[in-house]
Amino acid sequence: MAERKDQGRPSGGRIARTAPLVGLAGRTAAESVVAALRGKARKREFHEKAAERYAERLGRAKGVLMKAGQIMSFVGFAVDDENLSVYQRALARLQDDAPPMPFEMAAEMVESELGAPPGELFASFDPAPIAAASIGQVHRAVTRDGRQVAVKVQYPGVEQAIRADLANTELLATFFQIGRGMVSGLTRLDVRAAAAEIADRIGEEIDYLNEAQNQREFGDRYRGHPFVRIPGVLPELSTRRVLTMEYAEGLRYRQAVDAPQELRDRWGEAIFRFTLGNIRRFHLFHADPHPGNFLFHPDGTVTFLDFGCVKRFSAHRVGFLVAVSEAAVAGDARAMMDLHLAEGFFDPADAPSPEVVLGWWRSSLAAWTEPQPYRFTPENTSRTAATEFSLTGPYSEYLRRWNADPGMTMLTRIQLGMAAVLGGLRAEGEWELIRREWDRDAPPGTALGELDKPFWGGVGVG
């Protein structure tokens, strides 16, 4: 029995916990997380076995390492096209189907946190988890007064393991090597500041009371919304390591991608409006847009899950993003350059050409700058990311001179994650009309906009 319990614990020791990432880091900062495995001479069977091995090792490592694997699973790799789906398919299991801990361990955590075993606290408590992720796993239960709930239980020891990871300079260096494999152009990134940013965000995710507060804030704002659903939190059954919320049923992402196109378009617009509308309206992001954090419903609504990672921005930074969007859509290179110089993103004596800066942002904001309606696809999402962040591509001049701050790095992660989710849905929409609703106070440009605007009443954006 003791051996079974240990099976679910995060592996310990610097070498043991770093090992899963070492094989993924790649030979150069600009390469993919699986660059060492990308050779076309390799047989497909080799890639399949390698992908399964890395998914399993990352899943057992939990914490920071598993979160890296989750990010990799929905951001395009730099492997050859033939083997791309092999890695994505294997690592996709980390989104909501990671190796779980035994029920005995989960029950011990519930009792230590809430003061009684699950059988006493709940009318029923399913011993089999419905999802297992990087920090904890989720069990379905029924409260004593008959409410259907989901109970997220943190892995024992994962907080200590994560804090050790974040203090491990060797592992963090490898983590950033992986990050630069996905966002290769950030050569001038302040690594220490970025490390602090990531440590802050992951540190917040460890504390379920922080997540509960974030979820209640979003839930209060969106209560009764026509197409956004957020489960309510039960504070009396929640602590730093156990979070109990209303149970929500819906399609998982892997099922949603096969739904009719009209429904996928509606879901895509709901995610787009929620993800990018919040930064304009409330100056905050639901900052972990990986596919496991959405449930999709036949009426076109979307349930948003996992509020452990929420990023807040200043009004000044939001104003910059709105101004950049306007300049990109207008094709105004001079205005775009002036905005960057004012923020200190370039050394005026060594700045790229205004045309290159404009080109990078027009590519990044393709959903607004391309002919409308615009369809997200896995192909154009991967192609855009590869072009944007290639040090030998058309925007290398921009990337080599851009003094990116950690906040902009987080925005890049959110942008890539959302685009990848919408790409998998192949969602099509009038995205520029939606932007004008936010940035120019234009009339609703879509059917969902007609539902959205009355809900907010006098609450403006920007």
Backbone torsions as a table, in degrees:
resi	resn	phi	psi	omega
1	MET	NA	-38.8	-179.8
2	ALA	-62.4	-37.5	180.0
3	GLU	-65.4	-37.1	178.8
4	ARG	-65.5	-39.2	179.8
5	LYS	-65.4	-41.6	-178.5
6	ASP	-64.6	-20.8	-176.1
7	GLN	-57.6	-33.4	-175.3
8	GLY	-93.6	-3.0	-177.3
9	ARG	-78.3	144.8	175.7
10	PRO	-59.5	135.6	-179.8
11	SER	-66.6	147.4	-174.6
12	GLY	-112.7	173.9	177.8
13	GLY	89.6	138.2	-175.2
14	ARG	-60.4	-46.6	-177.0
15	ILE	-66.5	-45.3	-177.6
16	ALA	-62.2	-40.5	-176.2
17	ARG	-81.2	-23.0	177.2
18	THR	-81.5	-29.6	-173.1
19	ALA	-51.8	-44.5	-178.3
20	PRO	-60.1	-28.9	-179.0
21	LEU	-84.9	-26.6	-175.1
22	VAL	-59.1	-43.2	-179.3
23	GLY	-71.1	-12.3	-177.5
24	LEU	-101.6	-10.8	-166.4
25	ALA	-70.9	-26.9	-179.7
26	GLY	85.7	165.0	-173.8
27	ARG	-87.1	-23.6	179.2
28	THR	-135.4	160.2	-177.6
29	ALA	-63.1	-25.7	-176.1
30	ALA	-87.4	-4.6	-175.2
31	GLU	-92.3	168.7	-179.6
32	SER	-70.6	164.8	176.2
33	VAL	-65.2	-14.9	178.2
34	VAL	-121.7	32.7	-175.5
35	ALA	-60.2	-33.3	-178.6
36	ALA	-66.4	-13.7	-176.7
37	LEU	-111.4	11.5	-168.0
38	ARG	-87.3	-7.3	-174.7
39	GLY	-57.4	130.7	-177.5
40	LYS	-71.1	-15.0	179.4
41	ALA	-73.4	-17.8	179.6
42	ARG	-70.0	146.8	177.1
43	LYS	-77.1	152.6	-179.3
44	ARG	-59.0	-35.0	179.9
45	GLU	-60.4	-34.2	178.3
46	PHE	-63.3	-46.4	-179.1
47	HIS	-64.7	-39.6	-179.9
48	GLU	-61.9	-45.1	179.8
49	LYS	-66.5	-41.0	179.9
50	ALA	-63.5	-44.5	-179.0
51	ALA	-62.5	-43.9	178.5
52	GLU	-62.5	-39.6	-178.5
53	ARG	-64.8	-45.6	-178.4
54	TYR	-68.8	-37.5	177.1
55	ALA	-61.8	-43.6	-179.8
56	GLU	-64.7	-43.5	-177.4
57	ARG	-68.2	-41.2	177.8
58	LEU	-65.6	-40.0	179.8
59	GLY	-63.3	-39.4	179.8
60	ARG	-73.8	-28.6	-178.8
61	ALA	-69.5	-29.1	-178.6
62	LYS	59.9	-170.8	172.6
63	GLY	55.6	-138.3	-175.4
64	VAL	-59.2	-42.2	-176.3
65	LEU	-64.1	-42.8	180.0
66	MET	-68.1	-36.8	178.1
67	LYS	-62.7	-36.9	174.4
68	ALA	-59.6	-42.9	179.1
69	GLY	-64.3	-37.0	176.6
70	GLN	-61.4	-45.4	180.0
71	ILE	-61.6	-43.1	-179.4
72	MET	-61.4	-30.6	-171.6
73	SER	-69.5	-22.0	-178.5
74	PHE	-123.0	1.1	171.2
75	VAL	-101.9	134.2	-174.3
76	GLY	-56.8	133.8	177.6
77	PHE	-84.8	167.4	174.7
78	ALA	-102.2	27.4	171.6
79	VAL	-79.0	165.2	177.9
80	ASP	-66.2	151.1	-172.9
81	ASP	-55.6	-33.9	-176.5
82	GLU	-60.5	-35.1	-175.1
83	ASN	-106.1	0.2	-177.2
84	LEU	-55.2	-50.5	-174.8
85	SER	-65.9	-27.0	179.8
86	VAL	-60.1	-48.2	-178.4
87	TYR	-71.5	-43.0	-179.8
88	GLN	-61.9	-41.4	-178.2
89	ARG	-65.0	-43.1	-179.0
90	ALA	-67.8	-46.5	-177.8
91	LEU	-74.2	-19.7	179.5
92	ALA	-60.4	-24.4	178.0
93	ARG	-62.2	-23.2	-179.4
94	LEU	-73.0	-13.5	-178.6
95	GLN	-66.4	-43.4	-178.7
96	ASP	-152.8	14.7	-175.8
97	ASP	-142.0	49.5	-180.0
98	ALA	-82.4	165.5	178.2
99	PRO	-59.2	122.8	-176.4
100	PRO	-83.5	164.9	171.0
101	MET	-88.2	154.2	177.8
102	PRO	-60.0	151.2	-177.9
103	PHE	-58.9	-36.4	-178.9
104	GLU	-56.7	-38.7	179.7
105	MET	-69.2	-41.0	178.3
106	ALA	-63.3	-42.2	-179.8
107	ALA	-64.2	-39.2	177.3
108	GLU	-62.2	-40.9	179.2
109	MET	-65.3	-43.2	178.4
110	VAL	-59.7	-45.1	-178.4
111	GLU	-66.1	-40.9	-179.1
112	SER	-68.0	-30.3	-178.1
113	GLU	-87.8	-39.2	-173.5
114	LEU	-106.4	-5.1	172.2
115	GLY	90.0	0.3	178.7
116	ALA	-157.2	156.0	179.3
117	PRO	-69.8	160.2	-178.6
118	PRO	-53.8	-37.8	-177.9
119	GLY	-63.2	-24.8	177.7
120	GLU	-90.7	-34.3	-176.2
121	LEU	-78.6	-30.8	-173.9
122	PHE	-122.5	152.0	175.1
123	ALA	-67.1	-35.1	172.9
124	SER	-151.3	152.1	-177.8
125	PHE	-148.3	110.8	-176.1
126	ASP	-71.2	121.2	-179.0
127	PRO	-69.2	-20.7	179.7
128	ALA	-89.5	123.1	-179.5
129	PRO	-67.9	147.5	176.1
130	ILE	-91.2	-13.5	176.8
131	ALA	-160.6	147.4	175.9
132	ALA	-136.5	126.2	-174.2
133	ALA	-125.5	-155.5	-169.1
134	SER	-77.9	-25.5	-175.3
135	ILE	-118.2	-28.6	-179.1
136	GLY	-158.5	178.7	177.6
137	GLN	-127.9	161.8	-170.8
138	VAL	-117.2	132.7	177.1
139	HIS	-118.0	143.9	174.8
140	ARG	-85.4	140.4	-178.4
141	ALA	-150.2	170.4	174.5
142	VAL	-128.0	128.8	-179.4
143	THR	-73.3	167.8	-180.0
144	ARG	-62.1	-25.6	177.6
145	ASP	-96.5	13.4	169.6
146	GLY	92.2	9.2	179.6
147	ARG	-84.6	135.4	174.3
148	GLN	-76.9	126.0	-176.1
149	VAL	-135.7	161.6	170.5
150	ALA	-113.5	129.8	-177.3
151	VAL	-114.7	113.6	178.9
152	LYS	-92.3	122.1	-175.1
153	VAL	-116.5	123.7	-178.2
154	GLN	-73.4	143.9	176.7
155	TYR	-65.2	133.5	176.0
156	PRO	-58.7	131.7	177.2
157	GLY	82.8	-4.4	-175.2
158	VAL	-69.5	-31.6	178.9
159	GLU	-62.6	-46.1	179.2
160	GLN	-64.1	-39.4	-179.7
161	ALA	-63.9	-42.7	-179.4
162	ILE	-66.7	-43.2	-179.7
163	ARG	-64.4	-35.5	175.9
164	ALA	-65.8	-40.6	177.8
165	ASP	-59.7	-46.5	-175.7
166	LEU	-68.7	-24.2	177.3
167	ALA	-88.9	-7.4	-176.3
168	ASN	-88.4	101.9	-175.9
169	THR	-63.4	-32.2	179.0
170	GLU	-65.4	-44.8	179.9
171	LEU	-67.9	-41.7	179.7
172	LEU	-62.5	-38.1	177.3
173	ALA	-61.3	-41.5	178.4
174	THR	-66.1	-40.1	177.9
175	PHE	-58.7	-44.2	179.9
176	PHE	-70.4	-29.7	174.6
177	GLN	-62.0	-41.3	176.6
178	ILE	-64.7	-45.4	179.3
179	GLY	-57.4	-39.5	179.6
180	ARG	-75.3	-17.6	171.9
181	GLY	-68.3	-28.9	179.4
182	MET	-94.5	-30.8	-178.7
183	VAL	-128.4	68.7	-163.6
184	SER	-69.5	-18.2	-173.8
185	GLY	-81.1	-7.1	-174.1
186	LEU	-80.7	56.3	-175.0
187	THR	-70.9	-22.7	-178.1
188	ARG	-102.4	15.1	178.0
189	LEU	-61.0	134.9	173.6
190	ASP	-74.2	99.8	-172.4
191	VAL	-61.3	-41.3	-178.9
192	ARG	-64.9	-43.2	179.3
193	ALA	-66.4	-40.4	178.5
194	ALA	-65.3	-39.2	177.4
195	ALA	-61.4	-41.6	178.8
196	ALA	-64.2	-40.4	179.1
197	GLU	-61.3	-48.4	-179.1
198	ILE	-66.3	-41.1	178.7
199	ALA	-60.8	-40.8	178.4
200	ASP	-62.2	-46.3	-177.4
201	ARG	-65.7	-47.0	-179.2
202	ILE	-68.8	-36.6	176.6
203	GLY	-59.6	-37.3	177.0
204	GLU	-67.3	-36.7	-178.7
205	GLU	-65.8	-27.4	-179.6
206	ILE	-65.4	-31.6	-175.9
207	ASP	-92.5	105.6	-178.2
208	TYR	-68.2	-21.1	174.8
209	LEU	-67.3	-35.7	174.8
210	ASN	-64.6	-44.0	177.9
211	GLU	-61.7	-41.9	179.5
212	ALA	-60.9	-41.2	178.5
213	GLN	-63.1	-45.0	177.6
214	ASN	-60.4	-44.4	-177.2
215	GLN	-65.2	-39.1	177.3
216	ARG	-65.8	-37.6	179.1
217	GLU	-63.0	-48.8	177.8
218	PHE	-64.7	-40.9	-179.7
219	GLY	-61.9	-40.3	178.0
220	ASP	-63.4	-41.1	-178.4
221	ARG	-69.4	-34.4	-173.2
222	TYR	-105.3	9.9	-179.9
223	ARG	-60.8	123.0	-178.6
224	GLY	83.7	6.9	-179.1
225	HIS	-64.4	146.0	-174.1
226	PRO	-70.7	-22.0	-179.5
227	PHE	-142.3	6.1	175.7
228	VAL	-115.8	126.8	178.1
229	ARG	-117.2	137.3	177.2
230	ILE	-135.3	119.2	-178.1
231	PRO	-62.0	141.1	176.1
232	GLY	-74.9	153.3	-179.4
233	VAL	-99.7	141.5	173.3
234	LEU	-101.4	94.8	-174.4
235	PRO	-62.7	-29.5	-178.2
236	GLU	-70.2	-14.7	178.4
237	LEU	-119.3	29.7	-178.4
238	SER	-131.9	142.3	177.9
239	THR	-142.3	-168.8	178.1
240	ARG	-61.7	-26.8	-173.9
241	ARG	-123.0	0.6	175.1
242	VAL	-135.3	128.7	-179.1
243	LEU	-127.1	121.7	-179.4
244	THR	-112.3	130.1	-178.5
245	MET	-141.3	167.9	176.6
246	GLU	-58.6	141.1	179.2
247	TYR	-80.4	136.0	178.4
248	ALA	-125.1	133.5	175.8
249	GLU	-106.4	147.7	178.0
250	GLY	176.7	174.7	177.3
251	LEU	-74.3	139.5	170.9
252	ARG	-80.4	164.3	-174.9
253	TYR	-55.8	-41.3	-177.2
254	ARG	-63.8	-24.7	174.5
255	GLN	-86.2	-37.3	-175.9
256	ALA	-62.7	-33.1	-176.5
257	VAL	-65.9	-13.9	179.4
258	ASP	-101.9	6.0	179.7
259	ALA	-73.8	165.9	176.4
260	PRO	-56.8	149.7	-175.2
261	GLN	-57.7	-43.2	-178.0
262	GLU	-59.0	-39.2	179.3
263	LEU	-70.5	-40.1	178.3
264	ARG	-64.4	-36.9	177.0
265	ASP	-62.7	-42.1	-178.9
266	ARG	-66.6	-44.2	177.1
267	TRP	-61.3	-43.0	-179.9
268	GLY	-60.5	-41.2	179.6
269	GLU	-68.2	-36.6	177.8
270	ALA	-61.2	-44.2	179.0
271	ILE	-65.8	-42.5	179.9
272	PHE	-60.8	-47.3	-178.8
273	ARG	-65.7	-40.4	-179.8
274	PHE	-67.8	-46.5	-174.0
275	THR	-67.5	-49.5	-175.2
276	LEU	-92.5	-23.0	178.4
277	GLY	-70.9	-34.0	-177.5
278	ASN	-65.2	-35.4	-179.1
279	ILE	-67.7	-32.1	179.3
280	ARG	-79.9	-38.3	-175.7
281	ARG	-82.6	-42.0	-173.3
282	PHE	-122.7	-0.5	179.4
283	HIS	62.6	34.7	176.3
284	LEU	-146.0	154.8	-177.0
285	PHE	-121.1	139.8	158.9
286	HIS	-78.9	101.0	-159.3
287	ALA	-97.5	23.6	179.1
288	ASP	-135.0	67.6	-173.0
289	PRO	-83.8	55.9	175.4
290	HIS	-94.0	158.8	-168.8
291	PRO	-58.9	-26.5	-179.8
292	GLY	-70.1	-8.2	-176.4
293	ASN	-99.1	17.7	178.8
294	PHE	-130.7	143.9	167.2
295	LEU	-121.6	135.0	-172.9
296	PHE	-111.7	136.5	-173.5
297	HIS	-118.7	148.8	-175.9
298	PRO	-61.2	-20.5	179.0
299	ASP	-85.2	5.6	178.3
300	GLY	90.7	-0.7	177.6
301	THR	-85.2	162.2	-179.8
302	VAL	-131.2	133.5	171.7
303	THR	-95.0	130.4	179.9
304	PHE	-103.1	132.2	-176.5
305	LEU	-121.7	165.3	171.3
306	ASP	63.4	89.5	-179.2
307	PHE	-107.1	26.5	177.9
308	GLY	-68.2	-31.3	-178.4
309	CYS	-111.7	99.6	178.4
310	VAL	-125.1	127.1	-178.0
311	LYS	-108.7	133.1	179.0
312	ARG	-111.0	142.3	-177.7
313	PHE	-123.7	154.2	176.8
314	SER	-75.1	158.2	176.2
315	ALA	-60.3	-33.9	179.2
316	HIS	-63.8	-44.7	-178.8
317	ARG	-67.9	-36.4	176.7
318	VAL	-64.8	-39.9	176.8
319	GLY	-61.4	-38.2	176.3
320	PHE	-61.7	-45.4	-178.2
321	LEU	-64.8	-38.7	177.1
322	VAL	-65.1	-43.8	-179.6
323	ALA	-65.3	-39.6	177.4
324	VAL	-63.1	-41.7	178.6
325	SER	-61.7	-43.8	178.7
326	GLU	-62.4	-44.1	-179.5
327	ALA	-64.8	-39.2	180.0
328	ALA	-64.1	-46.8	-179.3
329	VAL	-65.8	-38.2	-179.4
330	ALA	-76.2	-15.8	-176.4
331	GLY	71.0	32.3	-175.5
332	ASP	-96.4	93.9	-176.0
333	ALA	-66.6	-38.1	-178.1
334	ARG	-65.9	-44.1	178.7
335	ALA	-63.2	-39.4	179.4
336	MET	-62.7	-43.8	179.4
337	MET	-65.0	-43.2	179.9
338	ASP	-60.6	-38.7	178.8
339	LEU	-62.5	-42.2	-179.4
340	HIS	-69.6	-40.1	178.9
341	LEU	-65.4	-39.1	179.8
342	ALA	-64.4	-30.5	179.0
343	GLU	-84.6	-8.1	-177.3
344	GLY	77.6	20.3	-179.2
345	PHE	-76.3	-15.2	176.7
346	PHE	-133.9	149.8	168.0
347	ASP	-79.1	118.2	-177.4
348	PRO	-54.2	-28.0	-179.1
349	ALA	-81.3	-10.3	-176.7
350	ASP	-143.1	46.2	-176.0
351	ALA	-91.7	151.6	173.9
352	PRO	-71.7	171.4	179.2
353	SER	-70.5	147.3	178.7
354	PRO	-56.8	-33.9	-178.8
355	GLU	-65.8	-37.0	178.3
356	VAL	-68.9	-42.1	178.9
357	VAL	-61.5	-46.2	178.3
358	LEU	-61.4	-43.0	-178.7
359	GLY	-60.9	-40.0	179.8
360	TRP	-62.9	-45.1	-177.9
361	TRP	-71.3	-35.4	177.1
362	ARG	-64.8	-35.2	175.2
363	SER	-69.1	-45.3	-179.2
364	SER	-61.9	-37.5	-178.2
365	LEU	-102.5	40.8	-175.9
366	ALA	-57.0	-32.0	-179.5
367	ALA	-60.8	-23.0	179.5
368	TRP	-104.3	-27.4	-173.3
369	THR	-97.3	-18.8	178.1
370	GLU	-81.6	160.5	177.2
371	PRO	-53.5	141.2	-177.6
372	GLN	-101.5	149.2	-5.1
373	PRO	-70.1	151.3	-177.9
374	TYR	-111.8	136.0	179.2
375	ARG	-107.9	124.7	170.0
376	PHE	-75.0	136.1	174.1
377	THR	-138.0	158.7	175.0
378	PRO	-58.3	-34.8	-176.7
379	GLU	-69.3	-49.8	-177.2
380	ASN	-73.6	-27.1	176.2
381	THR	-66.2	-46.8	179.0
382	SER	-66.2	-40.6	-179.0
383	ARG	-64.7	-43.1	179.3
384	THR	-63.3	-44.8	179.8
385	ALA	-62.0	-42.6	-178.7
386	ALA	-65.0	-38.8	-179.8
387	THR	-71.0	-43.9	-177.9
388	GLU	-59.9	-37.1	-169.3
389	PHE	-114.6	24.9	176.5
390	SER	-93.5	126.3	179.0
391	LEU	-76.0	-5.6	175.3
392	THR	-114.8	6.0	-177.8
393	GLY	-89.6	-169.6	-174.6
394	PRO	-67.3	-17.1	-176.9
395	TYR	-113.0	20.9	-179.4
396	SER	-60.3	-34.9	179.3
397	GLU	-60.6	-41.2	178.1
398	TYR	-66.9	-48.3	-175.0
399	LEU	-64.0	-38.5	-177.2
400	ARG	-72.5	-18.8	-176.5
401	ARG	-110.3	-8.8	-175.3
402	TRP	-76.6	118.9	175.7
403	ASN	-88.2	78.3	-175.8
404	ALA	-71.8	140.1	174.5
405	ASP	-100.2	166.1	-176.1
406	PRO	-59.3	-33.7	178.7
407	GLY	-62.2	-41.0	177.9
408	MET	-68.9	-32.8	176.2
409	THR	-63.4	-42.1	177.6
410	MET	-63.2	-40.1	177.8
411	LEU	-61.9	-38.2	178.6
412	THR	-63.1	-43.0	177.9
413	ARG	-59.7	-44.7	-178.5
414	ILE	-64.8	-43.7	-179.7
415	GLN	-61.0	-47.5	179.7
416	LEU	-64.3	-40.7	-179.5
417	GLY	-65.0	-46.6	179.8
418	MET	-63.7	-43.1	179.9
419	ALA	-62.2	-37.0	179.1
420	ALA	-66.6	-41.4	178.3
421	VAL	-63.6	-47.2	179.8
422	LEU	-67.2	-32.2	177.0
423	GLY	-64.2	-41.8	177.6
424	GLY	-63.7	-34.2	176.4
425	LEU	-77.3	-14.7	-173.6
426	ARG	52.8	45.7	-175.8
427	ALA	-75.7	134.5	177.0
428	GLU	-114.9	142.7	-179.5
429	GLY	-166.3	170.6	175.3
430	GLU	-93.9	70.1	-171.6
431	TRP	-65.7	-34.2	-179.7
432	GLU	-68.6	-35.0	175.5
433	LEU	-64.0	-36.2	177.7
434	ILE	-65.4	-43.8	178.4
435	ARG	-58.9	-40.1	-179.0
436	ARG	-65.4	-31.5	173.8
437	GLU	-57.3	-43.8	-176.6
438	TRP	-77.0	-50.0	-167.5
439	ASP	-89.9	-19.4	-179.3
440	ARG	-124.1	6.1	-176.8
441	ASP	53.6	40.0	178.7
442	ALA	-75.9	161.7	176.4
443	PRO	-63.5	159.1	179.0
444	PRO	-53.7	134.0	-176.4
445	GLY	-101.3	-6.1	-177.8
446	THR	-142.0	170.8	177.9
447	ALA	-62.9	-39.5	176.7
448	LEU	-67.0	-33.2	175.7
449	GLY	-61.9	-36.3	177.8
450	GLU	-64.1	-30.7	176.6
451	LEU	-82.2	-34.2	-173.3
452	ASP	-73.6	-46.4	-171.8
453	LYS	-62.1	-44.2	178.6
454	PRO	-63.0	-28.8	-179.5
455	PHE	-61.6	-40.7	-175.8
456	TRP	-80.7	-17.7	177.4
457	GLY	56.6	-118.7	-176.9
458	GLY	-89.0	4.8	-179.4
459	VAL	-78.0	110.1	-177.7
460	GLY	-83.3	-172.9	176.9
461	VAL	-125.9	167.6	177.2
462	GLY	80.5	NA	NA
